[in-house]
Amino acid sequence: MAHITSASVLALNGGERVRTAEWPTYDKGYVDLNDGDESAALRAIKSRRLFRYDNRPHGETEVARLEKELAGFFGSPYVLACSSGTTALALALLGAGIRPGDKVACPAFTFAATPSAIMLAGATPVVVEVDENLHMDPEDLQAKLTPDVKAVVVVHMRGFASDIERLVSIADAHGVPLFEDAVPALGVDVGGRKLGTFGRAGAFSTQSDKTINTGEGGFLVTSDRDLFERAVVYSGAYERQIERHTDPSPPTISDLSLPIFSFRLDEIRGAMARHQLIGLERRVATFQDNYRYVASHLESLEPIRLRQPVAEDAFLGESLNFRIPGATDRQVNWFVEALQAEGIGTRALGDDSRPNNRCFWNWRFLFPDETRQETMDHYRRSTTLLKETLDIPMSITLTKADCDDLVAAVSKVCDASY
Ligand SMILES: Cc1ncc(COP(=O)(O)O)c(C=O)c1O
């Protein structure tokens, strides 16, 4: 008979917890901010100019410098900073001329901000199923691309790249633009090319749990001059401020031809983002190293299946997602409770006692005439996969000891579940 110690008895059953310290997450203040960020914010405040359009030459403002530095980072000609990832995506769609009533495809697994941004642009989201690794399913996309679908939004959800090259070729064959909601994947490459540069435009966020953290904020990246100019106006460039963005050539549109939505970024966030961009590669490496370490210890454990990347290193590693194939809601909830009792902050994506905004069936604004069950039944495959999935945040501040706790806790619970 195996020797049973209190350390091997689940904390759920009165055994010793793997960890007693709280699980670090951004909302508890576990973020990577340093003196340089503080100085950058102060520099902007001391300039006494907090609004992005002021009396200085454009190239001397923090936000314009950020845009230029980001353009260099992505190797893209145009970057527009704005107030959030949601507005970056909406501005990209609006800039591309998506019109009220157009349909726009997006995956069943994404934060509610993605369909919300599509609706902010006046369009109607069309939900596409996800595959067993929770990426947009190329075959279902193909099936959903009817003539009234005018664009595709691919999401690199939880920092894992979608099968972007294949999805781009499907959108191309259908003759519609593809946009990347790359909000959770800033700094990730696929085949040496940065996510956010594969489609017509890429949208990013600098909200607090992203690779660059300015509290709120975002930007879009594009090579499409027309889209860029239109997005600049929509973002709130009034009274010829657009000329500052297109200098030395004049804009090709009149800024009076479009409404302005005031989705601008301010100088304090611009200054902080510039400082954090300098350390971006280090941040990405920290996330990826931690993730690789944890995944290497868990990849062959039964009964879980780790989410698989579409290519080597095609992930950020900001969270650990795994499925328990075939598990019932009760079994998944047991797993979550067992991990929580061991001291690991864990959620089941499909836990309906705490509806998760990342599961399509909780986007009630999209399906007002259906019950939640009817919505789930329409996308059976995604429902099953999402309900089997656990979600564990892996903050930028995780130490080797935190990663070891995560490995120990998941291993312990896996052992006990068999
Ligand atoms: C996939 C995805 N898209 C869009 C957003 C929205 O970004 P923001 O909060 O900056 O609007 C988020 C936020 O976390 C997200 O995860």
The ligand as an SDF file (V2000), in Angstrom:
LIG
                    3D

 16 16  0  0  0  0  0  0  0  0999 V2000
   -9.2790   38.8910  -26.4520 C   0  0  0  0  0  0  0  0  0  0  0  0
   -9.5350   40.2670  -25.9270 C   0  0  0  0  0  0  0  0  0  0  0  0
   -9.9870   41.2110  -26.7610 N   0  0  0  0  0  0  0  0  0  0  0  0
  -10.2420   42.4630  -26.3580 C   0  0  0  0  0  0  0  0  0  0  0  0
  -10.0480   42.8210  -25.0340 C   0  0  0  0  0  0  0  0  0  0  0  0
  -10.3890   44.2140  -24.6200 C   0  0  0  0  0  0  0  0  0  0  0  0
   -9.2870   44.9950  -24.2960 O   0  0  0  0  0  0  0  0  0  0  0  0
   -9.5710   46.3500  -23.4800 P   0  0  0  0  0  0  0  0  0  0  0  0
   -9.9370   45.9560  -22.0980 O   0  0  0  0  0  0  0  0  0  0  0  0
   -8.3030   47.0990  -23.5570 O   0  0  0  0  0  0  0  0  0  0  0  0
  -10.6870   47.0390  -24.1940 O   0  0  0  0  0  0  0  0  0  0  0  0
   -9.6020   41.8790  -24.1090 C   0  0  0  0  0  0  0  0  0  0  0  0
   -9.3980   42.2520  -22.7060 C   0  0  0  0  0  0  0  0  0  0  0  0
   -8.8480   41.5460  -21.9190 O   0  0  0  0  0  0  0  0  0  0  0  0
   -9.3360   40.5620  -24.5730 C   0  0  0  0  0  0  0  0  0  0  0  0
   -8.9100   39.6090  -23.7380 O   0  0  0  0  0  0  0  0  0  0  0  0
  1  2  1  0
  2  3  1  0
  2 15  2  0
  3  4  2  0
  4  5  1  0
  5  6  1  0
  5 12  2  0
  6  7  1  0
  7  8  1  0
  8  9  2  0
  8 10  1  0
  8 11  1  0
 12 13  1  0
 12 15  1  0
 13 14  2  0
 15 16  1  0
M  END
$$$$
